[in-house]
Amino acid sequence: MTHNHFSYDDDLDVIARVDAVASALDQLRVRFSVAERPTTAPFLEQLCRWAVDTIPGAHMAGITLVHPDGTATTPACTDPRVVDIDADQYRTGQGPCLEAAATRTVVRVKLDELPDRWPDFAAAVHGLGVRSYLSAPLRLDNDHVGALNLYSVDGHGFSDLDAALLKIYTTVGETIISLSRDLDRAHHDLSGLKTAMQNRGVIEQAKGALMASRGIDEDTAFASLVDASQRENVKLAAIAHRIVTSLDRHS
């Protein structure tokens, strides 16, 4: 006969924890929907805070970001001690955050497991009081990978449920960051389109002015603008704007 090791209270605890994560993600959705220009850094900081608030035993959280040149930084965290712990990882090239980022897998480790796994890192963080680590991979874009990391002063080592919930945060985090950057690109493209439309209007005005003042056709007027642009090494729109402004002053 198979025995169920989970009690009714355990089931209620799991439900409560999943509900807490769902509530945090809903708040995230609301914040993102009302933000005119959501930016990555504040979002990463909020992601760290929510992970600590909803995963019992997690006392600190941070984001590891590995840059294309191989260097790593901590762009967001809930506690300054995280920066010191991460710095020891980056200096030694060892640790759960770096392994999660490099292998794209969730890494769970207890303090007594560190010496065999990462001896240099273990020696560096021995007296810092952190006894359990949990890191989940996080991809920010095609060039930047990283990890969302939890640190605990307890020796519980985090659970399978903790790992699953943290993975939910990283999955949603990757989606929001991607959407945020897509929105930034859209704003940039829209700004460029507006500039192009304004420049085209000025160029058309300048062409019309040259056609009227010199009695030339449209193609010749445009060629004159291009010739002046190349001769003076000035953008075509600037040449056109100067001509239109000059005519306005004399009208």
Secondary structure, DSSP 8 states (H G I E B T S, - for coil): -------HHHHHHHHHHHHHHHHHHHHHHHHHHH-SS--HHHHHHHHHHHHHHHSTT--EEEEEEE-TTS-EEEEEESSHHHHHHHHHHHHHT-SHHHHHHHHTS-EEEEGGGHHHH-HHHHHHHTTS---EEEEEEEE-SSS-EEEEEEEESSSS---HHHHHHHHHHHHHHHHHHHHHHHHHHHHHHHHHHHHHHHHHHHHHHHHHHHHHHHT--HHHHHHHHHHHHHHHT--HHHHHHHHHHHHHHH-
